[in-house]
Amino acid sequence: MSVRPLIFLDVDGPLIPFGAGAARPAAGAGNPLLARLDPRHGSRLWALPGDLVWATTWSTEANDVVGRRLGLPELPVVDWPDDDPAGGLHWKTRTLSGWAGDRPFVWLDDEIGPADRSWLAVHHPAPVLAYRVDPARGLTDGDYAAVRDWLTGR
């Protein structure tokens, strides 16, 4: 790929897993789910050959709270519209395609479905990997390998 792809990151599910094997939230101030963040994600995400962008309802807090804990620099943040699309699409799908413009992208989220993949295949002008992460486990070694393989054209 000649243009560096975007990598859209969701937080809840991919980076903060919800499954039984996830770290238990600690008592104390702030969001207790942050204890489930694996700090190794920061270097692993940063090593991927693409430009990272927060695509989460955490909005700018993704930089202030999540990114800091992962050792990431400040990343761009997708702003979400107030409307909810019809047609069975995830509410992020059209916005991410528009935000990416003509660039290829990877979308890491736990709520991606077949309708989203189909819509992106028809409507987005560049290649897209809409990759569903299992929210019970979060991003795994296998997920990173699949994303890296796609990004490097294998």
C-alpha positions in Angstrom: 0.0 0.0 0.0 1.5 3.3 -1.0 -0.5 5.5 1.3 -0.1 4.8 5.0 -3.4 3.2 6.3 -5.3 4.5 9.2 -5.9 2.3 12.2 -9.2 3.2 14.0 -9.1 2.1 17.7 -12.1 1.4 19.9 -11.4 1.2 23.6 -14.1 -0.8 25.4 -13.8 -4.4 24.3 -10.6 -4.3 22.2 -8.4 -2.6 24.8 -10.5 -3.0 27.9 -11.8 -6.6 27.7 -14.9 -7.7 29.5 -14.4 -11.4 29.9 -13.8 -13.5 33.0 -10.1 -13.8 32.3 -9.6 -10.0 32.3 -8.0 -8.3 35.2 -10.4 -7.5 38.0 -11.1 -3.8 38.5 -9.4 -2.3 41.5 -11.3 -0.2 44.1 -10.5 3.4 44.1 -11.0 6.7 42.3 -11.6 6.9 38.5 -12.8 4.3 36.1 -12.3 0.9 37.7 -12.2 -0.8 34.3 -8.9 0.9 33.5 -7.2 -1.9 35.6 -8.0 -4.2 32.7 -5.8 -2.2 30.3 -2.7 -4.1 29.3 0.2 -1.6 29.0 1.9 -3.7 26.4 -0.8 -2.7 23.9 0.8 0.7 23.5 4.0 -0.5 22.0 2.3 -3.2 19.9 -0.2 -0.7 18.4 2.6 1.9 17.8 4.6 -0.7 16.0 1.9 -1.4 13.4 2.5 0.2 10.0 -0.4 2.7 10.1 -1.6 5.9 11.6 -3.5 5.4 14.9 -6.8 7.2 15.4 -9.1 6.9 18.4 -12.6 5.7 17.2 -14.3 5.5 20.6 -17.0 7.2 22.7 -14.1 8.0 25.1 -13.5 10.9 22.7 -10.6 13.1 23.9 -10.4 11.2 27.2 -8.9 8.4 25.1 -5.7 10.5 24.9 -5.9 11.8 28.4 -6.6 8.5 30.2 -6.1 5.5 28.0 -3.3 6.7 25.7 -1.2 7.9 28.7 -1.5 4.5 30.4 -0.4 2.8 27.2 2.5 5.1 26.6 1.0 6.5 23.3 1.5 10.0 22.1 -1.6 12.2 21.6 -3.6 10.7 18.7 -6.4 12.2 16.5 -9.9 11.5 17.7 -13.0 10.9 15.5 -15.9 13.2 16.4 -19.2 11.4 16.2 -22.4 12.7 14.7 -25.6 12.8 16.8 -27.7 10.8 14.3 -27.9 7.0 14.2 -27.8 5.5 10.7 -30.6 3.2 9.4 -30.1 0.0 7.5 -28.5 -2.2 10.2 -25.1 -0.5 10.1 -23.1 0.2 13.2 -23.3 3.9 14.0 -19.6 4.3 13.4 -19.4 2.8 9.9 -20.2 5.8 7.7 -18.4 8.3 9.8 -15.2 6.2 9.7 -15.4 5.9 6.0 -15.9 9.6 5.6 -13.1 10.4 8.1 -10.7 8.2 6.1 -11.5 9.8 2.8 -9.5 7.8 0.1 -7.2 6.1 2.6 -7.2 2.4 3.4 -8.0 1.6 7.0 -8.2 -1.0 9.7 -11.1 -0.7 12.2 -10.6 -2.5 15.5 -13.9 -2.8 17.3 -16.0 -5.4 19.1 -19.3 -4.4 17.5 -18.5 -4.9 13.8 -20.9 -7.0 11.8 -21.5 -8.4 8.3 -23.6 -5.3 7.3 -20.7 -3.0 8.1 -18.2 -5.1 6.1 -20.5 -5.3 3.1 -21.3 -1.5 3.2 -17.6 -0.7 3.4 -16.7 -3.1 0.6 -19.2 -1.3 -1.7 -18.8 2.3 -0.6 -15.3 2.9 0.7 -12.9 3.8 -2.2 -9.9 2.0 -0.6 -9.2 -1.4 1.0 -10.7 -1.8 4.5 -10.1 -4.4 7.2 -13.1 -4.2 9.5 -11.8 -6.5 12.3 -14.0 -7.6 15.1 -12.2 -8.1 18.4 -13.7 -10.6 20.9 -14.7 -8.3 23.8 -14.3 -11.1 26.3 -10.5 -11.3 25.5 -9.6 -8.0 24.0 -6.8 -7.8 21.5 -4.7 -11.0 21.3 -1.5 -12.1 19.6 -3.6 -13.6 16.9 -5.4 -10.3 16.3 -2.2 -8.4 16.0 -0.8 -11.0 13.6 -3.9 -10.8 11.4 -3.8 -7.0 11.4 -0.1 -6.8 10.6 -0.5 -9.4 7.8 -3.3 -7.3 6.2 -1.3 -4.1 6.6 1.8 -5.5 5.0 -0.2 -7.0 2.1 0.1 -10.7 2.8 
